[in-house]
Amino acid sequence: MLIPKFMDSLPLYRQETIFKRLSIDLSRATLSNWMLKVAELLMPFYDRLHELLILQKILQADETTLNVIQDGRETKSKSLYVALP
């Protein structure tokens, strides 16, 4: 659920459909609640990372914008690509 959502950019409504095809009844609400619970459990790691980052003299971010949907339409908003090491 987390890997498809964040690594493969697979929205929860698509994951819900995939589970239905496998005869597994998991609602989008259930998947959303699981995501919230995982975020809650990971908060201590986030807090520690934040503490370490604010101690650094220099931080670098790649704020390259890109067109996410490439269907020929004009881009109305910018999306940021964040490269992780």
N, C-alpha and C positions, 0 to 999 in steps of 0.2 A: 504494500500500500504506500509506504513512504518512498521507496525507490522509484516505482512508476510515476508517482506524483512529482517528485523533485528532480530526479535524474533523467527521466524520459518525458517530462512535461505532459503527463497523461492526467487529464482532469478527473475528478472523482466521479462525475456522471458517466464517463467512459468506463471507468473501473467497475462501476455498478452494473453496467451493461455486460461487461465481460463475465462478472460473477453470475449474472442471470443465465448467460449461455451455458455456464457450468452447473446450472441448477443449484446455485448457492444464493440464498435470499439475504443480501446485505444492502440495506438502504444507504442512500447518500448521507442521510442524517447520521447513521451509525458510523460511516467512514469519517465524517466530519468530526464527530465526537472523539473518535480514536486519534485523529490528528491533533485535536486540542489537548488530549491527555498526553500524547508524546511531547508536545511543545512544553507542557507543564513539567514533565519529567526531565527534559533537557535544559530547563532554565538554569540550574546550577552550573552547567558547562558554559552556557552563554554568559552568565555573570562573570565567571572566572576568565573567560577569553576577553571580555570587555575590560576587566581589571588589567590584564596583561597588555592589551593594546594601548590603553591610555598612558601607560608608562613609557611607551616608545617615543623617541625623538621625532621620527619620521614614519608616516604611513603612506602607502601608495595604493591608488585604486585605478582600475581600468574602467573608464566611463564611456567606452565605445558604444555608440547607438547602432541598432540594426533593425531592419524590417523583418518582423517575425513571420507575418503571413505574406508570401510572395505570390500574389494572384494578379498583379498588374495594376491594382488600385493604388491611388496616391496614399502615402502614409500620413495619417492624421495625428498620430502620437508616436513618441519615441520609446523604444524599449532598450534597457541597458543590459549588456552582457557582462556578467561578473565572472572573471576567470579565477578559479580556485587552484591553488598549487596541488 
